[in-house]
Amino acid sequence: MTIFDDRERAHEAEFARTGEMAFRVAARRNKLVAHWAAGLMGLTPAETDSYAKSVVQADFEEAGDDDVARKLIGDLAAAGVEVDDAEVRRALDEQMVEARRQLMEAR
């Protein structure tokens, strides 16, 4: 085994850890923003848990945040809550920061 092989394995491991952490942060962010939206919609705790799972699932529809934002805006509108795209995106950004903080503290 050469130094280059060791370096390559180290880079591959770091790449895998980075990808896993990004996935965990996004999932946590989606759960947090779902709780925010559930509060606006007046959902019960049981409904909030179910809703959070559906928001996390929505993130698998396409790359990026558009799928989650679209779900949140649609669900909030259906519940009679007036919210615009900018407000939802701001909530996504704020909850991303919170998700990172929570995961870093958990380490």
DANOR-V31754 format. One record per backbone hydrogen bond with DSSP energy under -0.5 kcal/mol. NH is the residue of the N-H (numbers start at 0). CO is the residue of the C=O. Records with the same first field share a line. If there is no record, write none. Layout:
NH = CO, CO
This chain:
5 = 1
6 = 2
7 = 3
8 = 4
9 = 5
10 = 6
11 = 7
12 = 8
13 = 9
14 = 10
15 = 11
16 = 12
17 = 13
18 = 14
19 = 15
20 = 16
21 = 17
22 = 18
23 = 19
24 = 20
25 = 21
26 = 22
27 = 23
28 = 24
29 = 25
30 = 26
31 = 27
32 = 28
33 = 29
34 = 30
35 = 31
36 = 32
37 = 33
38 = 34
39 = 35
40 = 36
41 = 37
42 = 37
47 = 43
48 = 44
49 = 45
50 = 46
51 = 47
52 = 48
53 = 49
54 = 50
55 = 51
56 = 52
57 = 53
58 = 54, 55
59 = 56
60 = 57
68 = 64
69 = 65
70 = 66
71 = 67
72 = 68
73 = 69
74 = 70
75 = 71
76 = 72
77 = 73
78 = 74
79 = 76
80 = 75
81 = 79
82 = 80
87 = 83
88 = 84
89 = 85
90 = 86
91 = 87
92 = 88
93 = 89
94 = 90
95 = 91
96 = 92
97 = 93
98 = 94
99 = 95
100 = 96
101 = 97
102 = 98
103 = 99
104 = 100
105 = 101
106 = 102
